[in-house]
């Protein structure tokens, strides 16, 4: 009896941890279902599609691979309901070059897109009198997840080869030697940990009477003692009209109504879209993504947006209805951020063109990616809010040491992520990453902060009267006062040889 009870409890717990997902796989050319497509994660097959092209499975993986003979395999971000169209793999290259995609959008799809845009504000949470919710976001910079094992093998072999090299060329300058050592250590770190990791938990408050307030409940960045506040202001599709439905972007995409599908008891239009600037499939990917539009409200349920080239990235956003308004529930992002290149053949003096080409062909490349996963939860509406909760700036920071993050995590840290804090933090102290990042961000935003003063140097302009104008601005920040922020500026015109100055004050009510 007790054993049966334990099994029942275990099964119930498992179902909570790993919710069931349903995937429909079809042919991209005629939308017919594909039978026998294997769905897998990390090489383990989770299931195969049936006669209707449907497979149900449970997994903790953020994305799964879909493969079947005679079709180009693809990947899809895991959700409760998904659709994926595969392209055939048995077309000769000469035939591929002749494939031209339709250059006209489906009028039915355009009508749905127009209705979705017109009703976006009506469906937005800001149409409510008040609400509150929280979020947990995890952002990182890493080698392509699918190439980590290959990267580890390559680095170990490279390290062994360099240790046995007798004529290895080392930088002559001391600074170059130091940079080389730092680079080697960062390469070594990438074997077992990410290169960058940032977690943050936030609280969002909204009132038609008082406005919006965002509280940073806690955050932590690997390798940095202090957060990069410019990054705290980054926003996604939350409360923004997605670019895929904006009227001014309609000429950038072609839309095709392909299906209707039920998601969580509600019927949705499924619209495929692609960028208009390519007629021939790139890497056999014919469409950039999918829009799922709720039939009753014309609200966006889900967007899957992919790059033209499969390896360049993907973004998925999912919304849920609460009190007849649609809140962003989850977001997943993977964007390619360049390539790490490693020469495997040493450059020869006076090498010929053929030797150079042969050397460059042997260069080993690994893609670097930015990853983001965001979960929004604890939705409340209506909610009683006070004016005092909206005092100060629109965004406030309550904690920055990461000690409270465990209260808000919706996803546990992997072993690789845990090691990131240990290894990158140690390198951050050793190579003073905080100081380097502060200088970099100051240059990017053209502003330095010294205590309660924000300094904006090098404000350069040019006009016919003043000629080249050089100036600087000084503004007291929130450390001076939460509500009052005085500022002054001083400038000099090199053509009229005159000084200019001014003063002002910002008052937050």
HELIX and SHEET records of a PDB file:
HELIX    1   1 UNK A    2  UNK A   17  1                                  16    
HELIX    2   2 UNK A   93  UNK A   97  1                                   5    
HELIX    3   3 UNK A  107  UNK A  118  1                                  12    
HELIX    4   4 UNK A  120  UNK A  123  1                                   4    
HELIX    5   5 UNK A  125  UNK A  127  5                                   3    
HELIX    6   6 UNK A  145  UNK A  147  5                                   3    
HELIX    7   7 UNK A  148  UNK A  164  1                                  17    
HELIX    8   8 UNK A  174  UNK A  189  1                                  16    
HELIX    9   9 UNK A  229  UNK A  232  1                                   4    
HELIX   10  10 UNK A  243  UNK A  245  5                                   3    
HELIX   11  11 UNK A  247  UNK A  252  5                                   6    
HELIX   12  12 UNK A  310  UNK A  312  5                                   3    
HELIX   13  13 UNK A  353  UNK A  361  1                                   9    
HELIX   14  14 UNK A  387  UNK A  390  5                                   4    
HELIX   15  15 UNK A  405  UNK A  407  5                                   3    
HELIX   16  16 UNK A  415  UNK A  430  1                                  16    
HELIX   17  17 UNK A  433  UNK A  445  1                                  13    
SHEET    1   A 3 UNK A  54  UNK A  58  0                                        
SHEET    2   A 3 UNK A  20  UNK A  27 -1                                        
SHEET    3   A 3 UNK A  81  UNK A  86  1                                        
SHEET    1   B 4 UNK A  44  UNK A  48  0                                        
SHEET    2   B 4 UNK A  38  UNK A  41 -1                                        
SHEET    3   B 4 UNK A  63  UNK A  67 -1                                        
SHEET    4   B 4 UNK A  74  UNK A  77 -1                                        
SHEET    1   C11 UNK A 253  UNK A 263  0                                        
SHEET    2   C11 UNK A 266  UNK A 275 -1                                        
SHEET    3   C11 UNK A 289  UNK A 294 -1                                        
SHEET    4   C11 UNK A 300  UNK A 306 -1                                        
SHEET    5   C11 UNK A 313  UNK A 322 -1                                        
SHEET    6   C11 UNK A 325  UNK A 342 -1                                        
SHEET    7   C11 UNK A 364  UNK A 380 -1                                        
SHEET    8   C11 UNK A 130  UNK A 143 -1                                        
SHEET    9   C11 UNK A 196  UNK A 207 -1                                        
SHEET   10   C11 UNK A 211  UNK A 221 -1                                        
SHEET   11   C11 UNK A 395  UNK A 397  1                                        
SHEET    1   D 5 UNK A 448  UNK A 450  0                                        
SHEET    2   D 5 UNK A 453  UNK A 463 -1                                        
SHEET    3   D 5 UNK A 467  UNK A 476 -1                                        
SHEET    4   D 5 UNK A 484  UNK A 493 -1                                        
SHEET    5   D 5 UNK A 498  UNK A 507 -1                                        
END                                                                             
